[in-house]
Each structure stands twice: as structure tokens, then as C-alpha cells.
């Protein structure tokens, strides 16, 4: 698979997808990695807990600003990685012609959903971000 660009998608583009974007970009330096959210409000920073816990995990998302997912973003990227089966179905229903390039971020460990930690405990954020780091490594191994 010759992938030059990856779009990481979650719901609000404030927690999971910015972390996924940053970690994948570190692993795949020759690939352009961006992120967006299905229901994101444009230009919002990552939530404070996400920034803090990500920093504790060695991930800097402090400069992140949210982007709303558009069909154009999906089309211009070679691979679209979503956090949940629900996101996968939404994109496949809205844009059936892109089915082959939309996959779960947790694909390589049994098609796992990566749960949304938004407004939950710091421990939940930490567990989710650790999971994202693990799955990003699987993607890097497959794509590098």
C-alpha cells in the first residue's frame, strides 16, 4: 500500500484523533498526517485534560486546533483511520465510493474501537492514549 497521506478521524477532533495524528506523524515521517472530527467545531483547541495527559505520555497536542470532517478531506487522503465502528459506518454510508480506504485505527488487533475519553477521568485518557500509541505502531509497521 503506497500511502502518502493519512486522515485520522474521531467525533470532536479534541482528544483521540489529535493524539493519533501526532503519534502516526512521528512514526511515519514521510507521510502527511492530519485529523478531523465528524462533529467538530472548527478551530477549537484539544480539551485541557487531553493536552495534559498527552504531555504525560510524551505527546504534544497543545497547538492542535479542530477541523470538521468534509468529503474533500476524505477524498484527498490515501487512508482514513477512524476510531470507532460507528464512524466507519457513517463514512461508508455517506461516501460508499471510499470504502476501501476507510479503516479502523484499531484494525490490527481485532478491529477494535478506541473509546472516547471526553469528559471522563484522567486514567481513562491515559488508557486510551496508550491504546492509540500501540495501534499507531501497528500501522507504522504495516506502512513503513
WOWOCOR-V223212 format. One record per residue. N is the residue number from 1. RES is the residue in one letter. OMEGA is omega in whole degrees, -180 to 180 (999 if undefined). Layout:
n=N res=RES omega=OMEGA
n=N res=RES omega=OMEGA
This chain:
n=1 res=X omega=179
n=2 res=X omega=-176
n=3 res=X omega=177
n=4 res=X omega=-178
n=5 res=X omega=-180
n=6 res=X omega=173
n=7 res=X omega=179
n=8 res=X omega=-172
n=9 res=X omega=169
n=10 res=X omega=-177
n=11 res=X omega=-172
n=12 res=X omega=-179
n=13 res=X omega=-179
n=14 res=X omega=-177
n=15 res=X omega=-171
n=16 res=X omega=-174
n=17 res=X omega=175
n=18 res=X omega=178
n=19 res=X omega=178
n=20 res=X omega=178
n=21 res=X omega=-176
n=22 res=X omega=-178
n=23 res=X omega=178
n=24 res=X omega=180
n=25 res=X omega=177
n=26 res=X omega=-179
n=27 res=X omega=-173
n=28 res=X omega=-171
n=29 res=X omega=179
n=30 res=X omega=-177
n=31 res=X omega=175
n=32 res=X omega=-179
n=33 res=X omega=178
n=34 res=X omega=178
n=35 res=X omega=179
n=36 res=X omega=179
n=37 res=X omega=-180
n=38 res=X omega=-179
n=39 res=X omega=-177
n=40 res=X omega=169
n=41 res=X omega=-174
n=42 res=X omega=169
n=43 res=X omega=-179
n=44 res=X omega=176
n=45 res=X omega=172
n=46 res=X omega=-179
n=47 res=X omega=-174
n=48 res=X omega=180
n=49 res=X omega=178
n=50 res=X omega=180
n=51 res=X omega=-178
n=52 res=X omega=-178
n=53 res=X omega=177
n=54 res=X omega=179
n=55 res=X omega=177
n=56 res=X omega=179
n=57 res=X omega=-180
n=58 res=X omega=-178
n=59 res=X omega=-179
n=60 res=X omega=176
n=61 res=X omega=-174
n=62 res=X omega=-179
n=63 res=X omega=-176
n=64 res=X omega=172
n=65 res=X omega=-173
n=66 res=X omega=178
n=67 res=X omega=176
n=68 res=X omega=178
n=69 res=X omega=177
n=70 res=X omega=175
n=71 res=X omega=180
n=72 res=X omega=178
n=73 res=X omega=179
n=74 res=X omega=-176
n=75 res=X omega=-175
n=76 res=X omega=179
n=77 res=X omega=-179
n=78 res=X omega=-177
n=79 res=X omega=178
n=80 res=X omega=-179
n=81 res=X omega=-178
n=82 res=X omega=-174
n=83 res=X omega=-175
n=84 res=X omega=175
n=85 res=X omega=178
n=86 res=X omega=179
n=87 res=X omega=179
n=88 res=X omega=-180
n=89 res=X omega=179
n=90 res=X omega=-180
n=91 res=X omega=-180
n=92 res=X omega=177
n=93 res=X omega=-178
n=94 res=X omega=-175
n=95 res=X omega=-175
n=96 res=X omega=-178
n=97 res=X omega=179
n=98 res=X omega=-175
n=99 res=X omega=-174
n=100 res=X omega=-178
n=101 res=X omega=177
n=102 res=X omega=-177
n=103 res=X omega=176
n=104 res=X omega=175
n=105 res=X omega=-180
n=106 res=X omega=-175
n=107 res=X omega=-169
n=108 res=X omega=175
n=109 res=X omega=175
n=110 res=X omega=177
n=111 res=X omega=-176
n=112 res=X omega=167
n=113 res=X omega=172
n=114 res=X omega=-172
n=115 res=X omega=-180
n=116 res=X omega=-180
n=117 res=X omega=-173
n=118 res=X omega=179
n=119 res=X omega=177
n=120 res=X omega=-175
n=121 res=X omega=175
n=122 res=X omega=178
n=123 res=X omega=178
n=124 res=X omega=177
n=125 res=X omega=-179
n=126 res=X omega=180
n=127 res=X omega=180
n=128 res=X omega=-178
n=129 res=X omega=175
n=130 res=X omega=177
n=131 res=X omega=179
n=132 res=X omega=179
n=133 res=X omega=180
n=134 res=X omega=-179
n=135 res=X omega=177
n=136 res=X omega=178
n=137 res=X omega=176
n=138 res=X omega=179
n=139 res=X omega=179
n=140 res=X omega=179
n=141 res=X omega=-179
n=142 res=X omega=-173
n=143 res=X omega=-175
n=144 res=X omega=999
